[in-house]
Amino acid sequence: MAKWDLAIGLIFLTQTTVGILGNFSLLCHYIILSFTEYRWRSTDFIHKHLIVANFLALLCKGVPQTMAAFGRKHFLSDIGCKLLSLLHRVGRGVSIGSICILSVYQAITISPGNSRWAELKVKAPKYIFPSIFLCWVLQMLVNIIFPIYLMSTLSDKNITNRKDFGYCSSVRHDKTSDSLYGLLLSFPDVLCLGLMLWASSSMVFLLYRHKKRVQHIRRTNASSASSPESRATKTILLLVSTFVYFYTLSSIFQVVLTAFDNPSSILINVTAVMSVCFPSVSPFLLMSHNSKVPKVPRLWFAWRRNIRSPCLQKNM
């Protein structure tokens, strides 16, 4: 095995393992909360769908790419190749769509009561479920054509115009069609990124204006760096910059990969790494953003105490 293949395999293995552990930790957090008297928020519903989408992206892309990098390229049938590619694309799209919905919802929630969003602020929780459902449906419709021309490397079909992607291959088309289809696949991502930037910019502006107002009633020796508004602003900027960075790179590489007739293994592997970066990093960003996540041990003991107390009362 070449040193480059070994290095890529270790990168995929580390990235997939860390991402699965991060999403599994966030899933355990919500499972533990379900045994407590925790009052569920509307954003928790979005987080749960984000976890499912991240698992789809990691399992359907990270695991096959890891096996292919370590030399196991011929392990999928045509149906398996098509199914994994479709599930990965859907999971990737729902992942960024969920974060987009979360950003827009938060922007509406923290808007002032006298703003033009005041009426929508009350109805916003009712729109979360339809928005998430519509996100899943749209991603299925947009990506349903993607696996049609994919086939396994084990396929015995006599096709000369093949484009090899490692453990799967596809039929080559003219560059114009491939480029247009690549732009079509990237359009939902770009739209979600635009909405996310708008929502996050609105939140930063509102928090900054609120910070200026409360500075008049704070003590002169209060540190603005440790204020709640400052911490919230930094968290929002961290989330937005991370999402924009990874998804912009991923979309660019996807378009470039589609435009080449014979893409190199380096381009294929870098594109795959970029496509799995966001599902791997997002659970840790969400856990750092949610102050209740580090309190999982405390919730565990509370759950144990709630389970044991009825037993103690029965024995007494």
ZAVEXFI-802765 format. One line per field, with one value per residue (C-alpha): residue number from 1; residue in one letter; y, z, x. Coordinates in steps of 0.02 Angstrom, whole numbers. Layout:
% ZAVEXFI-802765
k <- [NUM  ...]
r <- [a  ...]
v <- [Y  ...]
w <- [Z  ...]
u <- [X  ...]
This chain:
% ZAVEXFI-802765
k <- [1  2  3  4  5  6  7  8  9  10  11  12  13  14  15  16  17  18  19  20  21  22  23  24  25  26  27  28  29  30  31  32  33  34  35  36  37  38  39  40  41  42  43  44  45  46  47  48  49  50  51  52  53  54  55  56  57  58  59  60  61  62  63  64  65  66  67  68  69  70  71  72  73  74  75  76  77  78  79  80  81  82  83  84  85  86  87  88  89  90  91  92  93  94  95  96  97  98  99  100  101  102  103  104  105  106  107  108  109  110  111  112  113  114  115  116  117  118  119  120  121  122  123  124  125  126  127  128  129  130  131  132  133  134  135  136  137  138  139  140  141  142  143  144  145  146  147  148  149  150  151  152  153  154  155  156  157  158  159  160  161  162  163  164  165  166  167  168  169  170  171  172  173  174  175  176  177  178  179  180  181  182  183  184  185  186  187  188  189  190  191  192  193  194  195  196  197  198  199  200  201  202  203  204  205  206  207  208  209  210  211  212  213  214  215  216  217  218  219  220  221  222  223  224  225  226  227  228  229  230  231  232  233  234  235  236  237  238  239  240  241  242  243  244  245  246  247  248  249  250  251  252  253  254  255  256  257  258  259  260  261  262  263  264  265  266  267  268  269  270  271  272  273  274  275  276  277  278  279  280  281  282  283  284  285  286  287  288  289  290  291  292  293  294  295  296  297  298  299  300  301  302  303  304  305  306  307  308  309  310  311  312  313  314  315  316]
r <- [m  a  k  w  d  l  a  i  g  l  i  f  l  t  q  t  t  v  g  i  l  g  n  f  s  l  l  c  h  y  i  i  l  s  f  t  e  y  r  w  r  s  t  d  f  i  h  k  h  l  i  v  a  n  f  l  a  l  l  c  k  g  v  p  q  t  m  a  a  f  g  r  k  h  f  l  s  d  i  g  c  k  l  l  s  l  l  h  r  v  g  r  g  v  s  i  g  s  i  c  i  l  s  v  y  q  a  i  t  i  s  p  g  n  s  r  w  a  e  l  k  v  k  a  p  k  y  i  f  p  s  i  f  l  c  w  v  l  q  m  l  v  n  i  i  f  p  i  y  l  m  s  t  l  s  d  k  n  i  t  n  r  k  d  f  g  y  c  s  s  v  r  h  d  k  t  s  d  s  l  y  g  l  l  l  s  f  p  d  v  l  c  l  g  l  m  l  w  a  s  s  s  m  v  f  l  l  y  r  h  k  k  r  v  q  h  i  r  r  t  n  a  s  s  a  s  s  p  e  s  r  a  t  k  t  i  l  l  l  v  s  t  f  v  y  f  y  t  l  s  s  i  f  q  v  v  l  t  a  f  d  n  p  s  s  i  l  i  n  v  t  a  v  m  s  v  c  f  p  s  v  s  p  f  l  l  m  s  h  n  s  k  v  p  k  v  p  r  l  w  f  a  w  r  r  n  i  r  s  p  c  l  q  k  n  m]
v <- [0  172  301  420  288  246  430  457  301  361  532  453  333  471  590  458  392  564  615  458  475  659  628  476  581  711  571  500  675  681  502  545  703  602  516  680  822  921  1040  1009  1160  1182  1184  1010  940  1018  948  771  779  852  701  581  676  676  488  460  567  486  305  315  414  401  212  166  294  225  47  105  201  43  -56  -130  -45  -190  -226  -143  -200  -79  -62  -35  98  191  180  239  384  439  426  523  663  672  669  803  914  891  928  1102  1128  1091  1217  1344  1318  1330  1495  1572  1514  1589  1752  1764  1713  1849  1985  2128  2118  2276  2217  2155  1977  1994  1900  1764  1750  1673  1553  1504  1343  1278  1294  1192  1019  1066  1149  996  880  990  988  797  790  922  837  671  751  850  702  562  576  574  384  334  333  264  84  -27  -59  -243  -212  -315  -192  -152  37  130  305  276  400  310  374  237  112  174  236  333  354  507  642  802  935  1057  934  884  1065  1113  964  1006  1182  1111  1001  1148  1268  1208  1222  1399  1449  1380  1466  1631  1614  1564  1717  1831  1756  1756  1935  1988  1902  1983  2153  2130  2070  2213  2340  2261  2265  2451  2482  2384  2461  2617  2522  2410  2456  2540  2399  2263  2167  2168  2014  1908  1977  1855  1958  1947  1759  1733  1840  1741  1576  1632  1693  1528  1426  1529  1540  1352  1308  1431  1376  1189  1197  1325  1216  1060  1140  1205  1035  949  1064  1041  852  849  951  832  679  584  660  614  513  665  769  627  601  787  808  662  733  903  825  736  879  967  812  772  946  1004  899  971  1148  1114  1040  1191  1303  1209  1241  1088  961  963  926  750  665  769  720  539  543  634  498  362  450  463  278  224  335  238  77  150  213  40  -42  81]
w <- [0  -49  85  9  17  196  245  161  243  415  382  331  479  604  529  523  698  777  686  735  917  921  849  961  1114  1062  1035  1209  1279  1211  1265  1444  1438  1390  1561  1655  1678  1542  1448  1264  1155  973  926  1001  862  733  823  817  629  613  706  588  436  502  532  353  283  390  371  185  136  272  295  107  76  221  153  -23  40  126  -37  -20  -172  -243  -108  -168  -295  -414  -297  -146  -237  -292  -121  -21  -141  -128  62  78  -33  60  230  177  112  263  376  306  287  472  523  405  484  657  615  541  689  814  718  724  908  971  862  959  994  893  737  577  634  790  715  642  809  889  745  714  820  716  556  614  578  402  363  413  320  165  179  174  27  -75  -47  -104  -261  -304  -279  -347  -519  -448  -425  -591  -689  -545  -545  -444  -492  -493  -635  -791  -907  -1059  -1044  -1104  -1047  -861  -727  -578  -402  -305  -248  -375  -554  -668  -853  -931  -1011  -1101  -991  -1014  -945  -801  -755  -760  -653  -531  -515  -489  -347  -268  -280  -120  -24  -86  -47  130  156  99  220  358  328  328  489  578  524  592  758  772  735  865  997  961  975  1138  1204  1169  1262  1418  1429  1503  1654  1681  1800  1721  1772  1691  1557  1390  1337  1471  1443  1385  1227  1182  1210  1106  965  963  960  813  717  751  690  532  485  506  405  266  258  244  129  13  -9  -28  -161  -258  -258  -309  -461  -508  -489  -602  -735  -756  -867  -776  -602  -508  -349  -252  -310  -273  -97  -55  -114  -5  146  123  108  276  373  421  489  590  666  687  842  938  889  944  1109  1143  1098  1213  1396  1450  1360  1484  1622  1558  1712  1824  1720  1731  1920  1921  1811  1924  2076  1994  1951  2126  2227  2184  2232  2399  2433  2394  2513  2651]
u <- [0  69  106  -23  -160  -114  -119  -287  -355  -302  -379  -545  -540  -504  -632  -769  -733  -730  -889  -984  -929  -978  -1151  -1174  -1130  -1259  -1387  -1351  -1375  -1553  -1589  -1539  -1642  -1795  -1787  -1785  -1908  -1823  -1937  -1908  -1874  -1917  -1733  -1709  -1818  -1701  -1548  -1620  -1642  -1468  -1398  -1489  -1426  -1248  -1254  -1313  -1174  -1039  -1092  -1132  -976  -845  -851  -843  -707  -606  -620  -576  -424  -359  -376  -552  -628  -730  -859  -1020  -1148  -1233  -1383  -1271  -1171  -1327  -1410  -1258  -1230  -1411  -1416  -1254  -1316  -1482  -1397  -1275  -1414  -1527  -1379  -1351  -1539  -1565  -1432  -1510  -1682  -1603  -1518  -1675  -1780  -1659  -1653  -1843  -1848  -1730  -1807  -1891  -2076  -2110  -2019  -2099  -2061  -2170  -2318  -2207  -2115  -2269  -2303  -2121  -2123  -2270  -2170  -2020  -2091  -2157  -1991  -1889  -2008  -1997  -1807  -1804  -1924  -1831  -1664  -1736  -1807  -1650  -1532  -1641  -1560  -1383  -1365  -1446  -1283  -1178  -1121  -1008  -828  -878  -1002  -968  -1054  -947  -942  -788  -835  -821  -772  -694  -731  -642  -774  -902  -897  -1012  -1046  -962  -1067  -1022  -944  -1087  -1215  -1102  -1065  -1250  -1296  -1157  -1225  -1400  -1339  -1247  -1395  -1484  -1321  -1289  -1469  -1456  -1289  -1365  -1510  -1391  -1283  -1434  -1505  -1338  -1300  -1469  -1432  -1261  -1337  -1475  -1354  -1234  -1374  -1432  -1255  -1242  -1405  -1360  -1186  -1265  -1331  -1179  -1042  -893  -776  -882  -791  -880  -783  -868  -1043  -1180  -1207  -1023  -1017  -1175  -1105  -941  -1037  -1144  -992  -902  -1050  -1077  -893  -871  -1025  -985  -804  -835  -986  -909  -756  -863  -974  -824  -740  -901  -919  -736  -749  -902  -813  -665  -676  -538  -519  -363  -369  -308  -456  -578  -509  -501  -681  -735  -643  -726  -899  -881  -800  -961  -1053  -896  -876  -1056  -1101  -954  -1004  -1182  -1123  -1014  -1160  -1282  -1242  -1342  -1235  -1088  -1214  -1248  -1169  -1281  -1432  -1379  -1375  -1542  -1615  -1544  -1616  -1787  -1783  -1728  -1845  -2005  -1917  -1864  -2039  -2110  -1987  -2031]
